[in-house]
Amino acid sequence: MNAWNLAADVLIFSLVPLTWIASTGEVRHRIVAFYMGGVIITLLLMLLTMAFHRMPMMDLALSLALMSFGGGIVFAHFLARHLK
Amino acid sequence: MKVIAIDVLIAAAVLVALLSVLGMLRMRDPYQRMHYISAPAALSPLFITIAIFLQDGLKPESFKALVTTFVLIGMNTVVTHAAARAFRMAETEHWRPVPGEEVPIRSSDEPVEQKS
């Protein structure tokens, strides 16, 4: 096990509280946890790419970062207009 | 020496992310919680990217990681602002201060009458 793999294994546990926040409670807290989850999973994909030496997987991290951006904006727009 | 530097950078990236998640758990308000996205969105990918450059040098995956870092930093600033504005609009119909609200405002931010 190299350092990249170990880091990914440790970081994946941070998704547990984020999943809990994102699945319970008020909608604004869920959205913030969803944003944080997108960032953490992007970091995980970067670490796993290096851990497994599968360099094309870095595209997944980049794609997720871009998709999180679009998704975040859409969620914010939806929240402002429809969840009053 | 290079291996140690890479390990330290990876550890720092993970530590920043874990501490931010713990800080987010401690906060009660969504506006406070949003602040904790900044560190893992800015510092952690930067540390990981530097570690990748140290390990692999000027390879395509290193530059992809750099682009991912820039996207995360840019995304965080825009999305956090958009989300905070959306939360505010969902609460008060408008993002500007309402009369009687004690917030530090600029002269251009005139209080707005709230719809009853």
N, CA and C atoms of all chains as a GROMACS GRO file, in nm:
protein
  600
    1MET      N    1   0.085  -0.121   0.000
    1MET     CA    2   0.000   0.000   0.000
    1MET      C    3   0.089   0.126   0.000
    2ASN      N    4   0.070   0.212  -0.101
    2ASN     CA    5   0.149   0.334  -0.105
    2ASN      C    6   0.076   0.449  -0.035
    3ALA      N    7   0.142   0.565  -0.030
    3ALA     CA    8   0.086   0.679   0.044
    3ALA      C    9  -0.044   0.728  -0.020
    4TRP      N   10  -0.051   0.721  -0.153
    4TRP     CA   11  -0.174   0.766  -0.222
    4TRP      C   12  -0.292   0.680  -0.182
    5ASN      N   13  -0.268   0.549  -0.178
    5ASN     CA   14  -0.374   0.455  -0.142
    5ASN      C   15  -0.419   0.476   0.002
    6LEU      N   16  -0.322   0.492   0.091
    6LEU     CA   17  -0.353   0.514   0.232
    6LEU      C   18  -0.434   0.642   0.250
    7ALA      N   19  -0.392   0.748   0.180
    7ALA     CA   20  -0.463   0.876   0.190
    7ALA      C   21  -0.607   0.862   0.141
    8ALA      N   22  -0.626   0.788   0.031
    8ALA     CA   23  -0.762   0.768  -0.021
    8ALA      C   24  -0.846   0.688   0.079
    9ASP      N   25  -0.784   0.587   0.141
    9ASP     CA   26  -0.857   0.505   0.239
    9ASP      C   27  -0.900   0.587   0.360
   10VAL      N   28  -0.814   0.680   0.402
   10VAL     CA   29  -0.850   0.764   0.517
   10VAL      C   30  -0.957   0.866   0.476
   11LEU      N   31  -0.937   0.924   0.360
   11LEU     CA   32  -1.028   1.033   0.317
   11LEU      C   33  -1.169   0.984   0.291
   12ILE      N   34  -1.182   0.858   0.252
   12ILE     CA   35  -1.315   0.806   0.217
   12ILE      C   36  -1.407   0.806   0.339
   13PHE      N   37  -1.349   0.800   0.461
   13PHE     CA   38  -1.432   0.800   0.581
   13PHE      C   39  -1.497   0.936   0.605
   14SER      N   40  -1.442   1.040   0.545
   14SER     CA   41  -1.504   1.172   0.562
   14SER      C   42  -1.638   1.180   0.490
   15LEU      N   43  -1.663   1.084   0.401
   15LEU     CA   44  -1.793   1.084   0.332
   15LEU      C   45  -1.906   1.036   0.422
   16VAL      N   46  -1.872   0.966   0.531
   16VAL     CA   47  -1.976   0.914   0.620
   16VAL      C   48  -2.057   1.028   0.685
   17PRO      N   49  -1.991   1.124   0.754
   17PRO     CA   50  -2.070   1.235   0.810
   17PRO      C   51  -2.137   1.320   0.703
   18LEU      N   52  -2.072   1.335   0.589
   18LEU     CA   53  -2.132   1.415   0.482
   18LEU      C   54  -2.259   1.348   0.429
   19THR      N   55  -2.255   1.216   0.417
   19THR     CA   56  -2.374   1.143   0.373
   19THR      C   57  -2.487   1.158   0.474
   20TRP      N   58  -2.447   1.156   0.601
   20TRP     CA   59  -2.547   1.171   0.708
   20TRP      C   60  -2.612   1.310   0.701
   21ILE      N   61  -2.530   1.414   0.686
   21ILE     CA   62  -2.586   1.551   0.677
   21ILE      C   63  -2.670   1.564   0.550
   22ALA      N   64  -2.622   1.508   0.440
   22ALA     CA   65  -2.691   1.524   0.312
   22ALA      C   66  -2.820   1.445   0.304
   23SER      N   67  -2.840   1.351   0.396
   23SER     CA   68  -2.961   1.271   0.390
   23SER      C   69  -3.058   1.299   0.504
   24THR      N   70  -3.021   1.385   0.597
   24THR     CA   71  -3.112   1.419   0.708
   24THR      C   72  -3.116   1.570   0.724
   25GLY      N   73  -3.221   1.616   0.788
   25GLY     CA   74  -3.227   1.756   0.826
   25GLY      C   75  -3.279   1.850   0.719
   26GLU      N   76  -3.248   1.977   0.740
   26GLU     CA   77  -3.304   2.082   0.656
   26GLU      C   78  -3.232   2.090   0.520
   27VAL      N   79  -3.305   2.138   0.420
   27VAL     CA   80  -3.256   2.130   0.282
   27VAL      C   81  -3.126   2.212   0.262
   28ARG      N   82  -3.113   2.325   0.330
   28ARG     CA   83  -2.993   2.407   0.311
   28ARG      C   84  -2.868   2.334   0.361
   29HIS      N   85  -2.882   2.264   0.473
   29HIS     CA   86  -2.769   2.186   0.524
   29HIS      C   87  -2.734   2.072   0.428
   30ARG      N   88  -2.837   2.013   0.369
   30ARG     CA   89  -2.814   1.903   0.274
   30ARG      C   90  -2.735   1.952   0.153
   31ILE      N   91  -2.773   2.070   0.105
   31ILE     CA   92  -2.705   2.121  -0.016
   31ILE      C   93  -2.559   2.152   0.014
   32VAL      N   94  -2.532   2.210   0.130
   32VAL     CA   95  -2.393   2.240   0.165
   32VAL      C   96  -2.312   2.110   0.176
   33ALA      N   97  -2.372   2.008   0.236
   33ALA     CA   98  -2.302   1.878   0.245
   33ALA      C   99  -2.281   1.817   0.107
   34PHE      N  100  -2.377   1.840   0.018
   34PHE     CA  101  -2.364   1.791  -0.120
   34PHE      C  102  -2.246   1.858  -0.191
   35TYR      N  103  -2.232   1.989  -0.171
   35TYR     CA  104  -2.118   2.061  -0.230
   35TYR      C  105  -1.987   2.006  -0.177
   36MET      N  106  -1.982   1.990  -0.045
   36MET     CA  107  -1.859   1.938   0.017
   36MET      C  108  -1.830   1.798  -0.033
   37GLY      N  109  -1.934   1.716  -0.048
   37GLY     CA  110  -1.916   1.580  -0.100
   37GLY      C  111  -1.855   1.579  -0.239
   38GLY      N  112  -1.899   1.672  -0.322
   38GLY     CA  113  -1.842   1.682  -0.457
   38GLY      C  114  -1.693   1.712  -0.454
   39VAL      N  115  -1.653   1.801  -0.364
   39VAL     CA  116  -1.511   1.836  -0.351
   39VAL      C  117  -1.431   1.716  -0.301
   40ILE      N  118  -1.484   1.648  -0.197
   40ILE     CA  119  -1.412   1.535  -0.137
   40ILE      C  120  -1.397   1.420  -0.238
   41ILE      N  121  -1.504   1.392  -0.313
   41ILE     CA  122  -1.496   1.282  -0.411
   41ILE      C  123  -1.399   1.318  -0.524
   42THR      N  124  -1.394   1.445  -0.562
   42THR     CA  125  -1.295   1.487  -0.662
   42THR      C  126  -1.152   1.462  -0.611
   43LEU      N  127  -1.129   1.497  -0.485
   43LEU     CA  128  -0.997   1.471  -0.426
   43LEU      C  129  -0.968   1.321  -0.422
   44LEU      N  130  -1.072   1.243  -0.386
   44LEU     CA  131  -1.054   1.096  -0.382
   44LEU      C  132  -1.015   1.041  -0.519
   45LEU      N  133  -1.080   1.092  -0.624
   45LEU     CA  134  -1.049   1.043  -0.759
   45LEU      C  135  -0.906   1.079  -0.798
   46MET      N  136  -0.861   1.198  -0.756
   46MET     CA  137  -0.722   1.237  -0.784
   46MET      C  138  -0.626   1.142  -0.712
   47LEU      N  139  -0.656   1.112  -0.586
   47LEU     CA  140  -0.568   1.023  -0.508
   47LEU      C  141  -0.570   0.881  -0.564
   48LEU      N  142  -0.689   0.833  -0.600
   48LEU     CA  143  -0.700   0.695  -0.651
   48LEU      C  144  -0.632   0.680  -0.787
   49THR      N  145  -0.636   0.787  -0.868
   49THR     CA  146  -0.566   0.784  -0.997
   49THR      C  147  -0.417   0.756  -0.976
   50MET      N  148  -0.360   0.826  -0.879
   50MET     CA  149  -0.217   0.808  -0.851
   50MET      C  150  -0.192   0.674  -0.781
   51ALA      N  151  -0.287   0.632  -0.695
   51ALA     CA  152  -0.268   0.507  -0.621
   51ALA      C  153  -0.264   0.387  -0.714
   52PHE      N  154  -0.351   0.385  -0.815
   52PHE     CA  155  -0.360   0.270  -0.905
   52PHE      C  156  -0.284   0.290  -1.036
   53HIS      N  157  -0.217   0.403  -1.050
   53HIS     CA  158  -0.140   0.433  -1.173
   53HIS      C  159  -0.226   0.422  -1.298
   54ARG      N  160  -0.351   0.464  -1.288
   54ARG     CA  161  -0.441   0.467  -1.404
   54ARG      C  162  -0.460   0.614  -1.442
   55MET      N  163  -0.364   0.667  -1.518
   55MET     CA  164  -0.362   0.810  -1.541
   55MET      C  165  -0.483   0.867  -1.616
   56PRO      N  166  -0.544   0.791  -1.707
   56PRO     CA  167  -0.665   0.847  -1.770
   56PRO      C  168  -0.778   0.874  -1.670
   57MET      N  169  -0.771   0.810  -1.552
   57MET     CA  170  -0.876   0.835  -1.451
   57MET      C  171  -0.876   0.978  -1.399
   58MET      N  172  -0.766   1.052  -1.427
   58MET     CA  173  -0.763   1.193  -1.385
   58MET      C  174  -0.871   1.272  -1.458
   59ASP      N  175  -0.912   1.222  -1.576
   59ASP     CA  176  -1.022   1.287  -1.649
   59ASP      C  177  -1.151   1.281  -1.569
   60LEU      N  178  -1.169   1.172  -1.493
   60LEU     CA  179  -1.290   1.159  -1.411
   60LEU      C  180  -1.296   1.268  -1.304
   61ALA      N  181  -1.181   1.291  -1.241
   61ALA     CA  182  -1.176   1.396  -1.139
   61ALA      C  183  -1.209   1.532  -1.201
   62LEU      N  184  -1.150   1.558  -1.316
   62LEU     CA  185  -1.175   1.685  -1.384
   62LEU      C  186  -1.321   1.697  -1.425
   63SER      N  187  -1.377   1.587  -1.476
   63SER     CA  188  -1.518   1.588  -1.517
   63SER      C  189  -1.609   1.612  -1.397
   64LEU      N  190  -1.579   1.544  -1.286
   64LEU     CA  191  -1.663   1.561  -1.167
   64LEU      C  192  -1.656   1.704  -1.116
   65ALA      N  193  -1.536   1.763  -1.117
   65ALA     CA  194  -1.524   1.903  -1.072
   65ALA      C  195  -1.609   1.994  -1.159
   66LEU      N  196  -1.606   1.972  -1.290
   66LEU     CA  197  -1.686   2.056  -1.381
   66LEU      C  198  -1.836   2.030  -1.362
   67MET      N  199  -1.874   1.904  -1.346
   67MET     CA  200  -2.016   1.871  -1.328
   67MET      C  201  -2.068   1.925  -1.194
   68SER      N  202  -1.983   1.920  -1.090
   68SER     CA  203  -2.024   1.973  -0.959
   68SER      C  204  -2.052   2.122  -0.970
   69PHE      N  205  -1.973   2.190  -1.052
   69PHE     CA  206  -1.993   2.333  -1.072
   69PHE      C  207  -2.131   2.359  -1.132
   70GLY      N  208  -2.161   2.287  -1.242
   70GLY     CA  209  -2.292   2.304  -1.306
   70GLY      C  210  -2.406   2.265  -1.213
   71GLY      N  211  -2.389   2.149  -1.146
   71GLY     CA  212  -2.492   2.102  -1.054
   71GLY      C  213  -2.515   2.199  -0.939
   72GLY      N  214  -2.407   2.254  -0.887
   72GLY     CA  215  -2.419   2.349  -0.776
   72GLY      C  216  -2.496   2.473  -0.815
   73ILE      N  217  -2.468   2.525  -0.934
   73ILE     CA  218  -2.538   2.644  -0.981
   73ILE      C  219  -2.686   2.615  -1.002
   74VAL      N  220  -2.716   2.498  -1.060
   74VAL     CA  221  -2.856   2.461  -1.085
   74VAL      C  222  -2.930   2.445  -0.953
   75PHE      N  223  -2.867   2.378  -0.856
   75PHE     CA  224  -2.930   2.361  -0.725
   75PHE      C  225  -2.957   2.495  -0.659
   76ALA      N  226  -2.859   2.585  -0.666
   76ALA     CA  227  -2.876   2.717  -0.603
   76ALA      C  228  -2.991   2.792  -0.668
   77HIS      N  229  -2.999   2.785  -0.800
   77HIS     CA  230  -3.106   2.852  -0.873
   77HIS      C  231  -3.242   2.794  -0.834
   78PHE      N  232  -3.247   2.661  -0.829
   78PHE     CA  233  -3.371   2.592  -0.794
   78PHE      C  234  -3.414   2.627  -0.652
   79LEU      N  235  -3.317   2.630  -0.562
   79LEU     CA  236  -3.347   2.660  -0.421
   79LEU      C  237  -3.404   2.800  -0.406
   80ALA      N  238  -3.346   2.895  -0.477
   80ALA     CA  239  -3.391   3.033  -0.464
   80ALA      C  240  -3.532   3.050  -0.520
   81ARG      N  241  -3.565   2.977  -0.626
   81ARG     CA  242  -3.692   3.000  -0.694
   81ARG      C  243  -3.807   2.916  -0.640
   82HIS      N  244  -3.778   2.793  -0.601
   82HIS     CA  245  -3.888   2.699  -0.575
   82HIS      C  246  -3.898   2.649  -0.432
   83LEU      N  247  -3.803   2.673  -0.348
   83LEU     CA  248  -3.809   2.617  -0.213
   83LEU      C  249  -3.826   2.724  -0.107
   84LYS      N  250  -3.906   2.824  -0.136
   84LYS     CA  251  -3.928   2.931  -0.038
   84LYS      C  252  -4.026   2.884   0.068
   85MET      N  253   1.433   1.234  -0.011
   85MET     CA  254   1.381   1.366   0.024
   85MET      C  255   1.252   1.398  -0.051
   86LYS      N  256   1.252   1.363  -0.182
   86LYS     CA  257   1.133   1.388  -0.263
   86LYS      C  258   1.016   1.304  -0.216
   87VAL      N  259   1.046   1.180  -0.177
   87VAL     CA  260   0.939   1.091  -0.128
   87VAL      C  261   0.878   1.146   0.000
   88ILE      N  262   0.963   1.198   0.088
   88ILE     CA  263   0.912   1.256   0.213
   88ILE      C  264   0.823   1.377   0.183
   89ALA      N  265   0.869   1.461   0.092
   89ALA     CA  266   0.791   1.580   0.055
   89ALA      C  267   0.655   1.540  -0.001
   90ILE      N  268   0.654   1.436  -0.085
   90ILE     CA  269   0.526   1.389  -0.143
   90ILE      C  270   0.434   1.337  -0.033
   91ASP      N  271   0.491   1.257   0.058
   91ASP     CA  272   0.409   1.202   0.168
   91ASP      C  273   0.353   1.313   0.257
   92VAL      N  274   0.436   1.413   0.286
   92VAL     CA  275   0.390   1.525   0.370
   92VAL      C  276   0.278   1.602   0.300
   93LEU      N  277   0.293   1.626   0.170
   93LEU     CA  278   0.190   1.699   0.096
   93LEU      C  279   0.058   1.621   0.092
   94ILE      N  280   0.067   1.490   0.070
   94ILE     CA  281  -0.055   1.407   0.066
   94ILE      C  282  -0.122   1.408   0.204
   95ALA      N  283  -0.040   1.392   0.310
   95ALA     CA  284  -0.094   1.392   0.446
   95ALA      C  285  -0.161   1.526   0.477
   96ALA      N  286  -0.098   1.635   0.435
   96ALA     CA  287  -0.154   1.769   0.459
   96ALA      C  288  -0.288   1.784   0.387
   97ALA      N  289  -0.295   1.736   0.264
   97ALA     CA  290  -0.420   1.745   0.187
   97ALA      C  291  -0.532   1.670   0.257
   98VAL      N  292  -0.502   1.549   0.302
   98VAL     CA  293  -0.605   1.469   0.370
   98VAL      C  294  -0.644   1.531   0.504
   99LEU      N  295  -0.544   1.581   0.577
   99LEU     CA  296  -0.570   1.642   0.707
   99LEU      C  297  -0.660   1.765   0.693
  100VAL      N  298  -0.631   1.848   0.594
  100VAL     CA  299  -0.713   1.968   0.571
  100VAL      C  300  -0.857   1.928   0.540
  101ALA      N  301  -0.873   1.826   0.456
  101ALA     CA  302  -1.008   1.782   0.419
  101ALA      C  303  -1.082   1.725   0.540
  102LEU      N  304  -1.014   1.642   0.619
  102LEU     CA  305  -1.080   1.582   0.736
  102LEU      C  306  -1.118   1.687   0.840
  103LEU      N  307  -1.027   1.781   0.866
  103LEU     CA  308  -1.056   1.886   0.963
  103LEU      C  309  -1.172   1.974   0.916
  104SER      N  310  -1.179   1.997   0.786
  104SER     CA  311  -1.288   2.079   0.733
  104SER      C  312  -1.422   2.008   0.749
  105VAL      N  313  -1.423   1.877   0.725
  105VAL     CA  314  -1.548   1.802   0.743
  105VAL      C  315  -1.588   1.803   0.891
  106LEU      N  316  -1.490   1.788   0.981
  106LEU     CA  317  -1.521   1.792   1.124
  106LEU      C  318  -1.573   1.931   1.164
  107GLY      N  319  -1.508   2.035   1.110
  107GLY     CA  320  -1.555   2.172   1.138
  107GLY      C  321  -1.695   2.194   1.087
  108MET      N  322  -1.724   2.138   0.970
  108MET     CA  323  -1.858   2.151   0.914
  108MET      C  324  -1.961   2.084   1.004
  109LEU      N  325  -1.923   1.970   1.062
  109LEU     CA  326  -2.014   1.900   1.152
  109LEU      C  327  -2.045   1.982   1.277
  110ARG      N  328  -1.946   2.058   1.321
  110ARG     CA  329  -1.962   2.135   1.446
  110ARG      C  330  -2.054   2.256   1.429
  111MET      N  331  -2.063   2.307   1.308
  111MET     CA  332  -2.139   2.430   1.285
  111MET      C  333  -2.289   2.400   1.281
  112ARG      N  334  -2.368   2.499   1.322
  112ARG     CA  335  -2.512   2.481   1.327
  112ARG      C  336  -2.583   2.550   1.210
  113ASP      N  337  -2.519   2.652   1.153
  113ASP     CA  338  -2.584   2.735   1.051
  113ASP      C  339  -2.529   2.697   0.913
  114PRO      N  340  -2.615   2.691   0.809
  114PRO     CA  341  -2.561   2.657   0.676
  114PRO      C  342  -2.463   2.760   0.622
  115TYR      N  343  -2.479   2.887   0.661
  115TYR     CA  344  -2.384   2.991   0.617
  115TYR      C  345  -2.246   2.966   0.678
  116GLN      N  346  -2.246   2.924   0.805
  116GLN     CA  347  -2.118   2.890   0.869
  116GLN      C  348  -2.057   2.765   0.806
  117ARG      N  349  -2.142   2.668   0.778
  117ARG     CA  350  -2.093   2.542   0.720
  117ARG      C  351  -2.029   2.563   0.584
  118MET      N  352  -2.084   2.659   0.508
  118MET     CA  353  -2.030   2.682   0.373
  118MET      C  354  -1.884   2.727   0.375
  119HIS      N  355  -1.844   2.796   0.482
  119HIS     CA  356  -1.706   2.843   0.490
  119HIS      C  357  -1.606   2.727   0.491
  120TYR      N  358  -1.652   2.612   0.541
  120TYR     CA  359  -1.560   2.499   0.555
  120TYR      C  360  -1.535   2.426   0.424
  121ILE      N  361  -1.604   2.465   0.316
  121ILE     CA  362  -1.576   2.403   0.186
  121ILE      C  363  -1.447   2.463   0.127
  122SER      N  364  -1.415   2.586   0.166
  122SER     CA  365  -1.303   2.657   0.103
  122SER      C  366  -1.170   2.584   0.115
  123ALA      N  367  -1.139   2.536   0.235
  123ALA     CA  368  -1.007   2.474   0.257
  123ALA      C  369  -0.986   2.348   0.172
  124PRO      N  370  -1.082   2.250   0.176
  124PRO     CA  371  -1.058   2.133   0.091
  124PRO      C  372  -1.071   2.162  -0.058
  125ALA      N  373  -1.140   2.270  -0.094
  125ALA     CA  374  -1.152   2.302  -0.237
  125ALA      C  375  -1.030   2.377  -0.290
  126ALA      N  376  -0.957   2.442  -0.201
  126ALA     CA  377  -0.842   2.522  -0.247
  126ALA      C  378  -0.708   2.459  -0.210
  127LEU      N  379  -0.693   2.427  -0.081
  127LEU     CA  380  -0.562   2.380  -0.034
  127LEU      C  381  -0.535   2.233  -0.069
  128SER      N  382  -0.635   2.147  -0.043
  128SER     CA  383  -0.611   2.003  -0.065
  128SER      C  384  -0.575   1.970  -0.210
  129PRO      N  385  -0.651   2.016  -0.310
  129PRO     CA  386  -0.610   1.984  -0.448
  129PRO      C  387  -0.476   2.045  -0.487
  130LEU      N  388  -0.446   2.161  -0.426
  130LEU     CA  389  -0.316   2.224  -0.454
  130LEU      C  390  -0.202   2.136  -0.402
  131PHE      N  391  -0.216   2.087  -0.279
  131PHE     CA  392  -0.114   1.998  -0.221
  131PHE      C  393  -0.100   1.871  -0.305
  132ILE      N  394  -0.216   1.814  -0.343
  132ILE     CA  395  -0.212   1.690  -0.421
  132ILE      C  396  -0.146   1.715  -0.557
  133THR      N  397  -0.177   1.829  -0.619
  133THR     CA  398  -0.119   1.861  -0.750
  133THR      C  399   0.033   1.879  -0.740
  134ILE      N  400   0.078   1.947  -0.636
  134ILE     CA  401   0.223   1.964  -0.617
  134ILE      C  402   0.290   1.827  -0.598
  135ALA      N  403   0.221   1.740  -0.520
  135ALA     CA  404   0.276   1.604  -0.499
  135ALA      C  405   0.283   1.527  -0.631
  136ILE      N  406   0.181   1.544  -0.716
  136ILE     CA  407   0.180   1.474  -0.846
  136ILE      C  408   0.294   1.527  -0.934
  137PHE      N  409   0.312   1.661  -0.934
  137PHE     CA  410   0.422   1.719  -1.012
  137PHE      C  411   0.557   1.669  -0.962
  138LEU      N  412   0.570   1.657  -0.829
  138LEU     CA  413   0.697   1.608  -0.773
  138LEU      C  414   0.722   1.463  -0.812
  139GLN      N  415   0.616   1.383  -0.813
  139GLN     CA  416   0.634   1.240  -0.843
  139GLN      C  417   0.650   1.213  -0.992
  140ASP      N  418   0.564   1.276  -1.073
  140ASP     CA  419   0.560   1.240  -1.215
  140ASP      C  420   0.624   1.344  -1.306
  141GLY      N  421   0.649   1.462  -1.256
  141GLY     CA  422   0.708   1.566  -1.341
  141GLY      C  423   0.605   1.628  -1.435
  142LEU      N  424   0.653   1.676  -1.549
  142LEU     CA  425   0.565   1.746  -1.642
  142LEU      C  426   0.494   1.648  -1.736
  143LYS      N  427   0.404   1.570  -1.679
  143LYS     CA  428   0.327   1.472  -1.756
  143LYS      C  429   0.184   1.526  -1.776
  144PRO      N  430   0.110   1.469  -1.872
  144PRO     CA  431  -0.028   1.519  -1.895
  144PRO      C  432  -0.116   1.510  -1.771
  145GLU      N  433  -0.101   1.402  -1.692
  145GLU     CA  434  -0.186   1.389  -1.574
  145GLU      C  435  -0.158   1.497  -1.469
  146SER      N  436  -0.032   1.544  -1.468
  146SER     CA  437   0.001   1.652  -1.375
  146SER      C  438  -0.074   1.779  -1.413
  147PHE      N  439  -0.079   1.807  -1.543
  147PHE     CA  440  -0.149   1.927  -1.587
  147PHE      C  441  -0.301   1.912  -1.574
  148LYS      N  442  -0.350   1.789  -1.590
  148LYS     CA  443  -0.493   1.766  -1.566
  148LYS      C  444  -0.527   1.793  -1.419
  149ALA      N  445  -0.438   1.750  -1.330
  149ALA     CA  446  -0.459   1.776  -1.187
  149ALA      C  447  -0.456   1.926  -1.160
  150LEU      N  448  -0.369   1.998  -1.230
  150LEU     CA  449  -0.362   2.143  -1.213
  150LEU      C  450  -0.491   2.210  -1.260
  151VAL      N  451  -0.542   2.164  -1.374
  151VAL     CA  452  -0.668   2.220  -1.423
  151VAL      C  453  -0.781   2.188  -1.326
  152THR      N  454  -0.782   2.066  -1.273
  152THR     CA  455  -0.884   2.028  -1.174
  152THR      C  456  -0.877   2.119  -1.052
  153THR      N  457  -0.755   2.151  -1.009
  153THR     CA  458  -0.738   2.242  -0.895
  153THR      C  459  -0.798   2.378  -0.925
  154PHE      N  460  -0.768   2.432  -1.043
  154PHE     CA  461  -0.823   2.563  -1.080
  154PHE      C  462  -0.976   2.558  -1.088
  155VAL      N  463  -1.028   2.448  -1.142
  155VAL     CA  464  -1.174   2.436  -1.152
  155VAL      C  465  -1.235   2.432  -1.012
  156LEU      N  466  -1.174   2.356  -0.922
  156LEU     CA  467  -1.228   2.346  -0.785
  156LEU      C  468  -1.224   2.482  -0.715
  157ILE      N  469  -1.116   2.555  -0.731
  157ILE     CA  470  -1.105   2.686  -0.666
  157ILE      C  471  -1.211   2.781  -0.723
  158GLY      N  472  -1.221   2.783  -0.856
  158GLY     CA  473  -1.320   2.870  -0.919
  158GLY      C  474  -1.462   2.829  -0.887
  159MET      N  475  -1.487   2.697  -0.890
  159MET     CA  476  -1.620   2.645  -0.860
  159MET      C  477  -1.662   2.682  -0.719
  160ASN      N  478  -1.569   2.666  -0.625
  160ASN     CA  479  -1.603   2.692  -0.486
  160ASN      C  480  -1.647   2.836  -0.465
  161THR      N  481  -1.572   2.929  -0.523
  161THR     CA  482  -1.608   3.070  -0.502
  161THR      C  483  -1.745   3.102  -0.561
  162VAL      N  484  -1.768   3.056  -0.683
  162VAL     CA  485  -1.894   3.090  -0.750
  162VAL      C  486  -2.013   3.018  -0.686
  163VAL      N  487  -1.998   2.888  -0.665
  163VAL     CA  488  -2.110   2.809  -0.613
  163VAL      C  489  -2.145   2.849  -0.469
  164THR      N  490  -2.043   2.875  -0.388
  164THR     CA  491  -2.070   2.917  -0.250
  164THR      C  492  -2.146   3.048  -0.247
  165HIS      N  493  -2.103   3.142  -0.332
  165HIS     CA  494  -2.173   3.270  -0.337
  165HIS      C  495  -2.316   3.251  -0.387
  166ALA      N  496  -2.333   3.170  -0.492
  166ALA     CA  497  -2.466   3.147  -0.547
  166ALA      C  498  -2.557   3.079  -0.445
  167ALA      N  499  -2.502   2.984  -0.371
  167ALA     CA  500  -2.582   2.913  -0.271
  167ALA      C  501  -2.622   3.006  -0.157
  168ALA      N  502  -2.527   3.087  -0.110
  168ALA     CA  503  -2.558   3.179   0.000
  168ALA      C  504  -2.666   3.279  -0.044
  169ARG      N  505  -2.654   3.326  -0.166
  169ARG     CA  506  -2.754   3.420  -0.219
  169ARG      C  507  -2.891   3.351  -0.231
  170ALA      N  508  -2.890   3.225  -0.275
  170ALA     CA  509  -3.016   3.150  -0.288
  170ALA      C  510  -3.080   3.128  -0.151
  171PHE      N  511  -2.998   3.094  -0.051
  171PHE     CA  512  -3.051   3.074   0.084
  171PHE      C  513  -3.116   3.202   0.134
  172ARG      N  514  -3.046   3.312   0.111
  172ARG     CA  515  -3.095   3.442   0.156
  172ARG      C  516  -3.228   3.478   0.086
  173MET      N  517  -3.233   3.453  -0.045
  173MET     CA  518  -3.354   3.485  -0.119
  173MET      C  519  -3.470   3.395  -0.078
  174ALA      N  520  -3.440   3.270  -0.042
  174ALA     CA  521  -3.546   3.180   0.005
  174ALA      C  522  -3.599   3.226   0.140
  175GLU      N  523  -3.515   3.294   0.219
  175GLU     CA  524  -3.558   3.339   0.352
  175GLU      C  525  -3.633   3.471   0.347
  176THR      N  526  -3.583   3.566   0.267
  176THR     CA  527  -3.633   3.704   0.278
  176THR      C  528  -3.685   3.762   0.147
  177GLU      N  529  -3.708   3.680   0.047
  177GLU     CA  530  -3.757   3.725  -0.084
  177GLU      C  531  -3.654   3.803  -0.164
  178HIS      N  532  -3.556   3.860  -0.096
  178HIS     CA  533  -3.455   3.940  -0.163
  178HIS      C  534  -3.325   3.926  -0.087
  179TRP      N  535  -3.214   3.939  -0.157
  179TRP     CA  536  -3.087   3.918  -0.089
  179TRP      C  537  -3.037   4.043  -0.016
  180ARG      N  538  -3.099   4.159  -0.047
  180ARG     CA  539  -3.056   4.283   0.020
  180ARG      C  540  -3.106   4.288   0.164
  181PRO      N  541  -3.044   4.373   0.248
  181PRO     CA  542  -3.089   4.383   0.387
  181PRO      C  543  -3.231   4.437   0.395
  182VAL      N  544  -3.307   4.386   0.491
  182VAL     CA  545  -3.443   4.438   0.513
  182VAL      C  546  -3.435   4.548   0.619
  183PRO      N  547  -3.535   4.640   0.623
  183PRO     CA  548  -3.530   4.748   0.722
  183PRO      C  549  -3.519   4.695   0.864
  184GLY      N  550  -3.432   4.758   0.940
  184GLY     CA  551  -3.413   4.717   1.079
  184GLY      C  552  -3.311   4.608   1.098
  185GLU      N  553  -3.264   4.551   0.990
  185GLU     CA  554  -3.166   4.443   1.001
  185GLU      C  555  -3.028   4.502   1.024
  186GLU      N  556  -2.959   4.452   1.125
  186GLU     CA  557  -2.828   4.506   1.160
  186GLU      C  558  -2.720   4.427   1.088
  187VAL      N  559  -2.682   4.477   0.972
  187VAL     CA  560  -2.571   4.417   0.897
  187VAL      C  561  -2.484   4.529   0.845
  188PRO      N  562  -2.353   4.507   0.833
  188PRO     CA  563  -2.268   4.611   0.775
  188PRO      C  564  -2.299   4.623   0.626
  189ILE      N  565  -2.354   4.738   0.586
  189ILE     CA  566  -2.392   4.755   0.446
  189ILE      C  567  -2.318   4.872   0.384
  190ARG      N  568  -2.309   4.870   0.253
  190ARG     CA  569  -2.251   4.982   0.179
  190ARG      C  570  -2.361   5.082   0.151
  191SER      N  571  -2.323   5.202   0.113
  191SER     CA  572  -2.422   5.305   0.084
  191SER      C  573  -2.509   5.265  -0.035
  192SER      N  574  -2.454   5.180  -0.124
  192SER     CA  575  -2.531   5.139  -0.242
  192SER      C  576  -2.634   5.032  -0.209
  193ASP      N  577  -2.620   4.965  -0.092
  193ASP     CA  578  -2.714   4.860  -0.055
  193ASP      C  579  -2.826   4.917   0.031
  194GLU      N  580  -2.920   4.979  -0.033
  194GLU     CA  581  -3.031   5.038   0.042
  194GLU      C  582  -3.123   4.926   0.090
  195PRO      N  583  -3.175   4.939   0.214
  195PRO     CA  584  -3.269   4.837   0.262
  195PRO      C  585  -3.391   4.829   0.171
  196VAL      N  586  -3.444   4.708   0.158
  196VAL     CA  587  -3.557   4.684   0.069
  196VAL      C  588  -3.678   4.650   0.153
  197GLU      N  589  -3.792   4.709   0.116
  197GLU     CA  590  -3.916   4.677   0.188
  197GLU      C  591  -3.953   4.532   0.162
  198GLN      N  592  -3.980   4.459   0.270
  198GLN     CA  593  -4.014   4.318   0.254
  198GLN      C  594  -4.162   4.303   0.224
  199LYS      N  595  -4.195   4.213   0.131
  199LYS     CA  596  -4.335   4.189   0.097
  199LYS      C  597  -4.403   4.116   0.212
  200SER      N  598  -4.524   4.160   0.245
  200SER     CA  599  -4.595   4.095   0.356
  200SER      C  600  -4.678   3.977   0.303
   0.00000   0.00000   0.00000
